[in-house]
Amino acid sequence: MIKGFKRLITIALCSAIGAGLGGCSGGASDSIASGQGAAGEAVILPQDKDGWVATWVGATLNSSEDILPKSPTLEQSTCRMQFKASMGGEKVRLSFSNEYGEELLPPGSDMELKSVHIARLVKPGSPEIVPESDTKVTFSGSESVTIPSGEIVTSDEIDFVIEDLEYIAVTVSFGSVPEFPACHREADCASWVAQGEKQGESFTPEAWMWSYFSFFRADVWAKAGECSLVCFGDSITDGSVSTFNGFDAWPDLLAESLILDGRRISVVNSAIAGNAVTGGWGVAARDRFERDVISVPGVRYAVILIGTNDIPGAQTDISQQLIDEYRAMIDACHSHGIKVLAGTITPFMSNEWWASELHEGIRTSVNDWIMSGDSGFDGYIDFSSALSDPERPDCLFPEYDSGDGLHPSVAGHRRMGEAAIEAVGEFLNGL
């Protein structure tokens, strides 16, 4: 990774696609261990009970000085974060992270949440909430919780109705905070911070950022047959260069389409900008796959499109290495009853950091394998063809290019959404 070019190096797509017409079939349980039978065969768990299903995910990594609020800082301040729910439910629970272990968080680097509230937003991109919707979130009955270094906590179930595709605010008053807390950076939507503990209407922002801090997942209590679809990847999936506060990255468009089409499938986005299969920003994709796909509540489908960030540093052909890693992800999904699709890696030959015959050869080899009948994927979305310039297929079509030859523009995300909606629909209809 070349630190000076962080916006360029945040690509790779991974999306999770899927769902049955009248509900969801197959699947993983909340417990990873329950996904294996005695002989190691896949166990398809019955979808005959109500349960928790993720409606929003912001995959975490360690933060850095450049994204942390300075005045005020997070410590002893309140941060209001917004998200767009996918599928609604009658109850909600929230999860918060203080991960990354002792190598990044020395012993004693606990995180204190003094209070947490959830409310409806008046509109996206604004910190204003609907006052009567403001609801306290508790942890084992307490309004505060301390998260030990390297740990995750999940709230009690909260009687708070979330509607499909609704905009929600989560407001966290922090006490002590590690030097570099867990975050989801470059979220392409605003979060706001104010000094002191200021919940409800008393919250008046003093600064804004474009990252989530500690808060990383919202689950809803779902009815039998409802499930989640995980989008797993890097900046292209994460929404880089989509409309700020617009919630119009291609996974958002897929989520809206499925819900409006009557499919009870929650699309969640486990992408991390800059992530790569074997490295990149945050925990490498191969190492976070269990946390960010397999363990997502209610997951029944996944689409993997990642690898672009592995390519620019390659000095030799790494296509087989990437394929081997994809196969491990496929095996992990199938062993937990998850149907997994792939997205083809999108063109990049008009970007100076990626462009070379070697790198294009890697991309082409991986894409050919994805679209072959022997990959092991349950299907694929040909994002490469959807975004490519017909006159030069190794480059993005000008209208779909954000300007760096790598990331899709708003129109590019729209085109990707169309491709995903079409491919996912065909896949689901064939189940």
C-alpha positions as CSV (number, residue, x, y, z in Angstrom):
1,M,0.0,0.0,0.0
2,I,1.2,3.5,-0.8
3,K,-0.1,5.7,2.0
4,G,-0.2,8.8,-0.1
5,F,-2.7,7.3,-2.4
6,K,-5.2,5.9,0.1
7,R,-8.3,6.9,-2.0
8,L,-6.8,5.1,-5.0
9,I,-6.0,2.0,-3.2
10,T,-9.3,1.3,-1.7
11,I,-11.1,-1.0,-4.1
12,A,-12.3,-4.5,-4.4
13,L,-15.8,-5.7,-4.5
14,C,-17.4,-8.3,-2.5
15,S,-21.0,-8.6,-2.2
16,A,-23.4,-10.9,-0.8
17,I,-26.2,-11.8,-2.9
18,G,-29.1,-13.9,-2.4
19,A,-32.4,-14.8,-1.0
20,G,-35.4,-17.0,-1.9
21,L,-38.5,-15.6,-3.5
22,G,-40.7,-16.4,-0.5
23,G,-38.0,-16.3,2.1
24,C,-34.6,-17.7,2.7
25,S,-33.3,-21.2,2.5
26,G,-30.2,-22.8,3.9
27,G,-28.0,-20.9,6.2
28,A,-25.6,-20.4,9.1
29,S,-26.5,-20.1,12.7
30,D,-25.3,-17.4,15.1
31,S,-22.8,-20.0,16.3
32,I,-20.1,-20.9,13.8
33,A,-19.5,-24.2,15.5
34,S,-23.0,-25.4,14.8
35,G,-22.4,-25.3,11.0
36,Q,-20.6,-28.7,10.9
37,G,-22.0,-32.2,11.2
38,A,-20.3,-35.1,12.8
39,A,-18.5,-36.0,9.6
40,G,-17.8,-32.4,8.6
41,E,-20.6,-32.3,6.0
42,A,-22.5,-29.1,5.5
43,V,-25.5,-28.5,7.8
44,I,-28.4,-26.6,6.4
45,L,-30.2,-25.1,9.3
46,P,-34.0,-24.9,9.2
47,Q,-35.5,-21.5,8.9
48,D,-38.6,-22.2,10.9
49,K,-38.0,-19.9,13.9
50,D,-37.9,-16.2,14.5
51,G,-34.4,-14.8,15.3
52,W,-31.9,-12.1,14.9
53,V,-30.9,-10.9,11.5
54,A,-28.4,-8.1,10.7
55,T,-29.9,-5.0,9.2
56,W,-26.7,-2.9,9.1
57,V,-23.0,-3.7,9.3
58,G,-19.9,-1.4,9.4
59,A,-16.9,-3.7,9.4
60,T,-14.2,-2.4,11.8
61,L,-10.5,-1.8,11.6
62,N,-8.2,0.2,13.8
63,S,-8.4,4.0,13.4
64,S,-5.6,6.4,12.9
65,E,-4.7,10.0,13.8
66,D,-6.0,11.4,10.5
67,I,-9.6,10.3,11.0
68,L,-10.1,11.0,14.7
69,P,-12.0,14.1,15.8
70,K,-9.7,16.7,17.3
71,S,-11.9,19.3,18.8
72,P,-13.6,17.8,20.7
73,T,-12.0,14.4,20.8
74,L,-14.1,11.3,21.3
75,E,-13.1,10.9,24.9
76,Q,-15.8,12.4,27.3
77,S,-17.8,13.4,24.2
78,T,-20.9,12.2,22.4
79,C,-21.0,10.9,18.9
80,R,-24.1,10.6,16.8
81,M,-23.8,8.1,13.9
82,Q,-26.4,7.5,11.1
83,F,-27.2,4.4,9.2
84,K,-29.9,3.2,6.7
85,A,-31.6,0.0,7.8
86,S,-32.2,-2.7,5.2
87,M,-34.9,-4.9,6.6
88,G,-37.1,-3.7,9.5
89,G,-38.1,-5.5,12.7
90,E,-40.0,-5.0,16.0
91,K,-36.9,-5.2,18.2
92,V,-33.3,-4.2,17.8
93,R,-29.9,-4.9,19.4
94,L,-26.7,-3.0,18.8
95,S,-23.1,-4.3,18.8
96,F,-19.9,-2.3,19.7
97,S,-16.3,-3.1,19.2
98,N,-13.0,-2.5,21.1
99,E,-11.1,-5.1,19.0
100,Y,-7.6,-5.6,17.7
101,G,-5.9,-7.1,20.7
102,E,-2.9,-6.2,22.7
103,E,-0.6,-5.4,19.7
104,L,-2.7,-2.3,19.0
105,L,-4.6,-1.9,22.3
106,P,-2.3,-2.5,25.3
107,P,-3.8,-4.1,28.4
108,G,-6.0,-1.6,30.2
109,S,-7.1,0.1,26.9
110,D,-10.8,-0.4,27.8
111,M,-13.5,1.6,26.1
112,E,-16.3,3.1,28.2
113,L,-19.8,3.7,26.8
114,K,-21.5,6.0,29.3
115,S,-24.9,5.9,27.5
116,V,-26.3,4.9,24.1
117,H,-29.5,6.0,22.5
118,I,-31.3,5.0,19.3
119,A,-33.7,7.2,17.4
120,R,-35.2,7.9,14.0
121,L,-33.5,10.5,11.9
122,V,-35.6,13.4,10.5
123,K,-33.6,13.0,7.3
124,P,-30.3,11.5,6.2
125,G,-27.3,13.7,6.4
126,S,-28.7,15.7,9.3
127,P,-28.1,15.0,13.1
128,E,-31.7,16.0,13.9
129,I,-33.8,13.2,15.4
130,V,-37.5,12.6,15.9
131,P,-37.7,13.5,19.6
132,E,-40.4,11.0,20.6
133,S,-38.5,8.1,19.1
134,D,-35.4,8.6,21.3
135,T,-34.8,5.4,23.2
136,K,-32.2,4.3,25.7
137,V,-30.1,1.2,25.0
138,T,-29.1,-1.0,27.9
139,F,-26.4,-3.6,28.5
140,S,-27.4,-6.3,31.0
141,G,-29.9,-3.8,32.3
142,S,-27.3,-1.0,32.7
143,E,-27.2,2.2,30.7
144,S,-23.3,2.1,30.6
145,V,-20.8,-0.6,29.7
146,T,-17.1,-1.0,29.6
147,I,-15.7,-3.0,26.7
148,P,-12.3,-4.7,27.5
149,S,-9.5,-4.5,25.0
150,G,-10.0,-6.9,22.2
151,E,-13.7,-7.5,22.9
152,I,-17.1,-6.9,21.4
153,V,-20.3,-6.3,23.3
154,T,-23.9,-6.5,22.3
155,S,-26.8,-4.7,23.9
156,D,-30.0,-6.1,25.4
157,E,-32.9,-6.4,23.0
158,I,-34.6,-3.1,22.8
159,D,-38.3,-2.5,22.1
160,F,-37.7,-0.2,19.1
161,V,-39.5,-0.7,15.8
162,I,-37.3,-0.2,12.7
163,E,-39.1,0.1,9.4
164,D,-37.7,-1.3,6.1
165,L,-35.1,1.1,4.6
166,E,-35.4,3.6,7.5
167,Y,-32.8,6.1,8.5
168,I,-31.6,5.6,12.1
169,A,-29.4,7.5,14.5
170,V,-27.2,5.8,17.2
171,T,-25.8,8.3,19.7
172,V,-23.0,7.2,22.0
173,S,-21.6,9.1,24.9
174,F,-18.0,7.9,25.4
175,G,-16.1,7.9,28.6
176,S,-12.5,6.6,28.3
177,V,-11.4,5.8,24.8
178,P,-8.3,4.0,23.5
179,E,-5.8,6.0,21.6
180,F,-6.9,4.4,18.3
181,P,-10.4,3.0,18.8
182,A,-12.1,0.5,16.5
183,C,-13.8,2.3,13.6
184,H,-15.3,2.0,10.1
185,R,-13.5,4.7,8.2
186,E,-14.5,6.5,5.1
187,A,-18.1,5.7,5.5
188,D,-19.3,8.2,2.9
189,C,-21.8,9.6,5.4
190,A,-21.4,12.0,8.3
191,S,-21.1,11.3,12.0
192,W,-21.2,14.2,14.4
193,V,-19.5,14.9,17.8
194,A,-20.2,17.2,20.7
195,Q,-18.3,17.6,24.0
196,G,-19.8,16.0,27.1
197,E,-22.8,13.7,27.5
198,K,-25.6,15.1,25.4
199,Q,-28.3,12.7,24.4
200,G,-31.7,13.3,22.8
201,E,-32.5,16.9,21.7
202,S,-29.7,18.3,23.8
203,F,-27.2,17.1,21.2
204,T,-25.8,20.0,19.2
205,P,-22.8,18.9,16.9
206,E,-19.6,20.8,17.2
207,A,-17.7,18.8,14.5
208,W,-18.4,16.1,12.0
209,M,-16.4,13.1,10.6
210,W,-17.0,10.5,8.0
211,S,-16.4,7.4,10.1
212,Y,-18.2,5.2,12.6
213,F,-16.5,4.6,16.0
214,S,-17.0,1.4,17.9
215,F,-20.6,0.9,16.7
216,F,-20.5,-1.8,14.0
217,R,-23.8,-3.7,13.7
218,A,-27.5,-3.5,14.2
219,D,-29.7,-6.6,14.3
220,V,-33.5,-6.8,14.1
221,W,-35.7,-9.5,15.5
222,A,-36.9,-11.2,12.3
223,K,-39.7,-13.6,11.4
224,A,-39.1,-17.1,10.3
225,G,-37.9,-17.2,6.7
226,E,-36.2,-13.8,6.8
227,C,-32.4,-13.6,6.4
228,S,-29.4,-11.5,5.5
229,L,-27.2,-11.1,2.4
230,V,-23.6,-10.0,3.0
231,C,-21.7,-7.7,0.7
232,F,-18.0,-8.4,1.4
233,G,-15.2,-6.4,-0.2
234,D,-13.3,-3.1,-0.3
235,S,-13.9,0.5,-1.4
236,I,-16.0,-0.2,-4.4
237,T,-18.5,-2.2,-2.3
238,D,-18.0,0.1,0.7
239,G,-19.2,3.0,-1.5
240,S,-16.2,5.2,-2.1
241,V,-17.1,8.0,-4.5
242,S,-20.8,7.4,-4.1
243,T,-23.0,10.3,-3.1
244,F,-22.0,11.6,0.4
245,N,-24.9,11.0,2.7
246,G,-26.7,9.6,-0.3
247,F,-26.6,5.9,0.6
248,D,-26.5,5.0,-3.1
249,A,-23.6,2.6,-3.4
250,W,-24.5,-0.5,-5.4
251,P,-25.2,-2.6,-2.2
252,D,-27.7,0.1,-1.1
253,L,-29.5,-0.1,-4.5
254,L,-29.6,-3.9,-4.2
255,A,-31.0,-3.7,-0.7
256,E,-33.8,-1.3,-1.8
257,S,-34.7,-3.4,-4.8
258,L,-35.0,-6.6,-2.8
259,I,-37.2,-5.0,-0.1
260,L,-39.4,-3.2,-2.6
261,D,-39.8,-6.4,-4.6
262,G,-41.2,-8.1,-1.5
263,R,-38.2,-10.3,-0.7
264,R,-37.5,-10.4,3.1
265,I,-33.8,-10.2,2.7
266,S,-31.6,-7.8,4.5
267,V,-28.5,-6.6,2.5
268,V,-25.6,-5.7,4.8
269,N,-22.2,-4.3,3.7
270,S,-19.1,-5.9,5.3
271,A,-16.7,-4.1,3.0
272,I,-13.6,-2.2,4.2
273,A,-12.0,0.5,1.9
274,G,-8.5,-0.4,1.1
275,N,-8.9,-4.1,2.1
276,A,-7.2,-6.9,0.2
277,V,-7.4,-10.7,0.3
278,T,-4.0,-11.0,1.9
279,G,-3.5,-7.5,3.4
280,G,-4.4,-3.9,2.8
281,W,-6.2,-1.7,5.3
282,G,-7.5,-3.5,8.4
283,V,-7.4,-7.2,8.9
284,A,-6.8,-9.1,5.6
285,A,-10.0,-10.3,4.0
286,R,-9.1,-13.9,4.4
287,D,-8.6,-13.4,8.1
288,R,-11.8,-11.4,8.8
289,F,-14.1,-13.5,6.6
290,E,-15.4,-15.5,9.6
291,R,-16.2,-12.4,11.6
292,D,-17.6,-10.4,8.7
293,V,-19.5,-13.0,6.7
294,I,-19.9,-16.4,8.5
295,S,-20.8,-14.9,11.9
296,V,-23.3,-12.2,10.6
297,P,-26.7,-13.0,12.2
298,G,-29.1,-14.5,9.7
299,V,-26.6,-14.8,6.8
300,R,-27.8,-17.1,4.1
301,Y,-26.0,-15.7,1.0
302,A,-22.7,-14.0,0.2
303,V,-21.0,-12.5,-2.8
304,I,-17.2,-12.2,-2.9
305,L,-15.6,-9.6,-5.1
306,I,-12.2,-8.7,-3.7
307,G,-8.6,-8.9,-4.9
308,T,-8.0,-5.6,-6.7
309,N,-5.9,-4.2,-3.9
310,D,-3.7,-7.3,-4.0
311,I,-2.8,-6.7,-7.7
312,P,-0.8,-3.4,-7.9
313,G,2.0,-4.7,-5.7
314,A,2.4,-8.0,-7.5
315,Q,5.7,-8.6,-9.2
316,T,4.7,-12.1,-10.4
317,D,1.5,-13.8,-11.4
318,I,-0.6,-14.1,-8.2
319,S,-3.8,-15.3,-9.8
320,Q,-3.5,-18.9,-8.4
321,Q,-2.8,-17.5,-5.0
322,L,-6.0,-15.4,-5.1
323,I,-8.0,-18.4,-6.5
324,D,-6.8,-20.6,-3.6
325,E,-7.9,-18.0,-1.1
326,Y,-11.3,-17.7,-2.9
327,R,-11.7,-21.5,-2.6
328,A,-11.1,-21.3,1.1
329,M,-13.9,-18.7,1.4
330,I,-16.2,-20.8,-0.8
331,D,-15.6,-23.9,1.4
332,A,-16.2,-21.8,4.6
333,C,-19.5,-20.6,3.2
334,H,-20.7,-24.0,2.0
335,S,-19.8,-25.7,5.3
336,H,-22.2,-23.3,7.0
337,G,-24.9,-23.6,4.4
338,I,-24.3,-20.2,2.8
339,K,-24.7,-19.8,-0.9
340,V,-21.8,-17.7,-2.3
341,L,-21.6,-15.7,-5.5
342,A,-18.6,-13.8,-6.9
343,G,-18.3,-10.5,-8.6
344,T,-15.7,-10.1,-11.4
345,I,-12.9,-7.7,-10.7
346,T,-13.6,-4.4,-12.5
347,P,-11.3,-2.7,-15.1
348,F,-8.4,-0.6,-13.9
349,M,-6.0,-0.1,-16.9
350,S,-6.5,3.7,-17.0
351,N,-5.1,4.0,-13.4
352,E,-1.3,4.5,-13.4
353,W,-0.8,2.5,-10.2
354,W,-2.6,-0.6,-11.4
355,A,-1.9,-0.5,-15.2
356,S,0.5,-3.1,-16.5
357,E,0.2,-6.2,-18.7
358,L,1.0,-8.4,-15.7
359,H,-1.7,-6.9,-13.5
360,E,-4.3,-7.0,-16.3
361,G,-3.3,-10.7,-16.8
362,I,-4.0,-11.4,-13.2
363,R,-7.4,-9.7,-13.3
364,T,-8.3,-11.6,-16.5
365,S,-7.2,-15.0,-15.2
366,V,-9.2,-14.5,-12.0
367,N,-12.3,-13.3,-13.8
368,D,-12.1,-16.2,-16.3
369,W,-12.0,-18.7,-13.4
370,I,-14.9,-17.0,-11.6
371,M,-17.1,-17.3,-14.7
372,S,-16.0,-20.9,-15.4
373,G,-18.2,-23.8,-14.3
374,D,-15.5,-25.1,-12.1
375,S,-14.9,-22.3,-9.6
376,G,-17.2,-23.7,-6.9
377,F,-19.1,-20.4,-6.7
378,D,-22.9,-20.8,-6.8
379,G,-23.1,-17.9,-9.3
380,Y,-21.5,-14.6,-10.3
381,I,-22.2,-11.0,-11.2
382,D,-20.1,-9.8,-14.1
383,F,-19.4,-6.3,-12.8
384,S,-16.4,-6.1,-15.2
385,S,-18.5,-6.3,-18.3
386,A,-21.1,-3.9,-16.7
387,L,-18.5,-1.2,-16.2
388,S,-16.1,-1.7,-19.1
389,D,-15.6,0.6,-22.1
390,P,-16.7,-1.4,-25.2
391,E,-13.9,0.2,-27.2
392,R,-11.3,-0.7,-24.5
393,P,-12.6,-3.4,-22.2
394,D,-9.7,-3.2,-19.8
395,C,-10.8,0.3,-18.8
396,L,-13.8,1.8,-17.2
397,F,-16.5,3.4,-19.5
398,P,-16.0,7.1,-19.1
399,E,-19.4,7.8,-17.6
400,Y,-18.8,5.1,-15.0
401,D,-15.3,6.4,-14.1
402,S,-15.1,8.6,-11.0
403,G,-11.9,10.1,-12.5
404,D,-9.2,7.9,-11.1
405,G,-9.7,5.0,-13.5
406,L,-10.4,2.7,-10.6
407,H,-13.5,3.6,-8.6
408,P,-16.9,3.8,-10.1
409,S,-18.7,7.1,-10.3
410,V,-22.3,7.6,-9.0
411,A,-23.5,6.5,-12.4
412,G,-21.1,3.5,-12.1
413,H,-22.6,2.5,-8.8
414,R,-26.0,2.7,-10.4
415,R,-24.9,0.5,-13.3
416,M,-23.4,-2.0,-10.8
417,G,-26.7,-1.9,-8.9
418,E,-28.6,-2.8,-12.0
419,A,-26.2,-5.7,-12.8
420,A,-26.5,-7.0,-9.2
421,I,-30.3,-6.7,-9.2
422,E,-30.5,-8.6,-12.5
423,A,-28.1,-11.4,-11.5
424,V,-29.4,-11.8,-8.0
425,G,-33.0,-12.0,-9.3
426,E,-32.1,-14.7,-11.8
427,F,-30.1,-16.6,-9.1
428,L,-33.0,-16.5,-6.6
429,N,-35.5,-17.4,-9.2
430,G,-33.5,-20.5,-9.9
431,L,-33.4,-21.8,-6.3
